[in-house]
Amino acid sequence: MPSPEERAYPAHWEADIVLRDGGTARVRPITPEDAERLVSFYEQVSDESKYYRFFAPYPRLSDRDVRRFTHHDYVDRVGLAATIGGEFIATVRYDRIDHLGRPAGAPADEAEVAFLVRDDQQGRGVASALLEHIGAVARERGIRRFAAEVLPANTKMIKVFTDAGYSQKRSFEDGSVHLTLDLEPTERSLAVMRAREQRAEARSVARLLAPGSVAVVGVSRTPGGTGRAVLGSLRTGGFAGRLHAVNAALDPAASPSLAGVPGHRSVREIPEHVDLAVLAVPADQLRTVVGDCGEAAVQGLVVLSEGVGRGEQRELVRLARSYGMRLIGPGALGLINTGEDVRLNATPSLRMPARGRIGVFTQSGAIGIALLDGLDRRGVGPSSFVSAGNRADVSGNDLLQHWDEDTATDVVLMYLESIGNPRKFTRLARRTAARKPVVVVKGARQRGSAPPPGHAAPAARTPDATVYALLRQAGVLMVDTFTELLDTGVLLAEQPPPAGPHVGILGNTDAMSLLTYDACLTDGLRPRPVVALPSSAQPGDFGRALRAALDDAATDAVLVTVIPTVPTEPSGGTVPTESADRAGAAGPGSPPDHHIEALADALREAVEDVAATEGARRKPVAVVHLAMEGLQKALARRGLPSYPTPERASRALAEAVRYSRWRAEAGEPGKVPDLDVDEPAAARLLADVTPAAPGRGRALSDGEAAGLLHSYGIAVQPVLPAPDADAAVAAARTLGFPVALKTTAPHLRHRADLGGVRLDIAGEAGLRRAYGELTAALGAPEELRPVVQAMAPRGVGTVIRGTLDPAIGAVLSFGLAGPPSELLGDTAHRLVPVTDKEAAGLVRAIRSAPLLFGWRGAEPSDTATLEEVLLRVSLLMDDHPQVVAVELDPVVVAPRGVTVLGAAVRVADPGNRPDLGARRLPAY
């Protein structure tokens, strides 16, 4: 048996964390090899902090102390350290104790905990983060409570404990404050942890986007090259901070200037602090350069270099984080901040975008360039832009944390090729979408979410359809194309959200207006009767018609369709020279420039006039135009989006309507009802049947599954085995005719289409005949494993599934039973726990839902009872995370009542739940 010192090092406790100011640190277990680091750390701690830790003057650690604080068994005695640059900045330890406070082993479930933080690191949230991690370790080792003795004057440490959100007790004994913390996560402790995570990660991105000084590493001495291009972009863009250029081949005796800014051979030689370093060096030089940046206390890195393998990426990220730096890339295009007080363009593109209110994140540099160009052509710009390349560190989750509280950003656009942590992304997107729209297009959909070569994120096992459904549930607008991403984003950025789906349509072309009407119907909008203007309509005519449409209480939005006005010859039969010149400049078939500007002015004035009316509700307006060169830019200058086809305008507006509807529903999310369940009985059953080894699972027997579901108020229609015809008849007499005879062989289960199910058998003779036909057609009873079950009332067959997905969490799914629904993917999903409103929405979300609500004159099904079954499955999985899969198939929904005819349950030790664990950055 190994001694405590020989226990395996718990590498899974290692974690990178983001601190309150946006810097990073590494948390890891303390080992015997840390003796010198511990002594050095202790020497840098003030006498006051030492006094607070040991309740007495304690100037230095003895050899015995050093051994005690570096040798742990990782079970009853554990020590963790937070490190930056390999040096300790804080430590925490616990020692398991009994009820008298003496050292103890399991099954004692209480431990004494103590912290020590270097004085220059206090105020960065280090102790709060360490409390989360030591608490997670303690729970893993069977410890349920922490006890701590704190001097009354040590108010900072008292605040660390009291602000953590755990259930706690506090008393004053023998001149010290005695605190006891229950380590079971609570709603408040999770809320505190996530709020701290949000502030820290948002701050880490803000430091990247608003640096006071930037160094570009890899600037060539002659024109050309990525580094020199980035430096040129920073200069021409008007960067408000200080710039430095780095080239290791610079001649020390030559001029210290490089491309017009101070030049240096290394970041470490720059005489001032550098906030951001942009690396454009060969991949084989990155490790050295990142190390130099770390030694120079650079805050963040943008790595443009390509050709970095996954293993090399992991090492670069680990190195950068060890110095407290966040990293964008490798293979990044760069980042942009158009704020007037920053004006940062750290990309190879020389053109600085116009200031806008759209936050843009993309993994692809090529898509990033196209997005910036598309926004520019639509007359809008980004607030900030990040192209993360392989996103080995900084990801879309980090940007969502930043944009959630960024007052300069009104809309978020994201192009994603992989979602490394769907559970967290969904949570962050839901919070952000409650304040501002989040529009996402995802690439690599046809490859099962596999990330492109070189990307750090692992391949996701969750089907894209499931991820899409859950993201839509979280308020994310999932669009299918790059063009729809831009169309929707610009509409949401430039126009108010629509209050409903009713669309007014007006224009000077019947054909275009009718196409727009049809497009609105196709996209689920409700168009109003078209207001037809003459083909010769003038700007004033459009303005008056738009005012009337906006004043109409029955409209929620207006689409204006425009084609060039049919020219009319003025008196005298000639066109004035100035007008003729302008008409010629506009191009063949296009109206003159003054007409374009007048039309844009008329539309804008109509919008403003109506908006200025007391009590008026602002409504979105968009324009569909053909052969109107120059109109898009003219409208963009006035904040009016325009589209070249009715379908694009309609789709963008439909997404805006969907977002408005989601926000309204999110304001009243429903509640998880208090259902009558026997939770203790379920817990006892699960304790007996769940394998103890993490990762191993087993399927419950039919009897065990029925018993577990019964404890949560779900009755499963009993079945009796029928190994021969006589047994089948006996079973039918017990259950009562009419009955169903069906096989339970895996290859025939739920396959009525293969003849494995015989229904409505009214008597013994019919049952014997059906039994003979079944075995003759499909095989021997030993292979088929027939069973007999009482017939359920006729109704609609449905399927309810609950699945614990490692990447997302527990997911509840619903659809109709049978091959058609499976072939069409007609299944809806919700995250557990499900509220009453979400259960109702789940039933109505599938395309085949009308079958449950009286389709073609049928009597409506009992959907209220169906929704209750959904809620009970959700509650079961939420209460007992060891239930990793539930399948009720089929669930027959009759006009009165619901019958569960089949049930399967799988259980496993879920291990540590990542959603309840301590904050940590992903390590791919």
Secondary structure, 3 states (H helix, E strand, C coil): CCCHHHCCCCHHHCEEEECCCCCEEEEEECCHHHHHHHHHHHHCCCHHHHHHHHCCCCCCCCHHHHHHHHCCCCCCEEEEEEEECCEEEEEEEEEEECCCCCECCCCCCEEEEEEEECHHHCCCCHHHHHHHHHHHHHHHCCCCEEEEEECCCCHHHHHHHHCCCCCEEEEEECCEEEEEEECCCCHHHHHHHHHHHHHHHHHHHHHHHCCCEEEEECCCCCCCCHHHHHHHHHHHCCCCCEEEEECCCCCCCCCCEECCEEEECCHHHCCCCCCEEEECCCHHHHHHHHHHHHHCCCCEEEECCCCCCHHHHHHHHHHHHHCCCEEECCCCCEEEECCCCCCEEECCCCCCCCCCCEEEEECCHHHHHHHHHHHHHCCCCEEEEEECCCCCCCCHHHHHHHHHHCCCCCEEEEEECCCCCHHHHHHHHHHHHCCCCEEEEECCHHHCCCCCCCCCCCCCCCCHHHHHHHHHHCCCEEECCHHHHHHHHHHHHHCCCCCCCEEEEEECCHHHHHHHHHHHHHCCCEECCCEECCCCCCHHHHHHHHHHHHHCCCCCEEEEEECCCCCCCCCCCCCCHHHHHHHHHHCCCCCCHHHHHHHHHHHHHHHHHHHHCCCCCCCCEEEEECCCCCHHHHHHCCCCCEECCHHHHHHHHHHHHHHHHHHHHHCCCCCCCCCCCCHHHHHHHHHHHCCCCECCEEECCHHHHHHHHHHCCCCECCEEECCCHHHHHHHHHHHCCCEEEEECCCCCCCCHHHCCEEEEECCHHHHHHHHHHHHHHHCCHHHHCEEEEECCCCCEEEEEEEEEECCCEEEEEEEECCHHHHHHCCEEEEECCCCHHHHHHHHHHCCCHHHHCCHHHCCCCCHHHHHHHHHHHHHHHHHCCCEEEEEEEEEEECCCCEEECCEEEEEEECCCCCCCCCCCCCCC
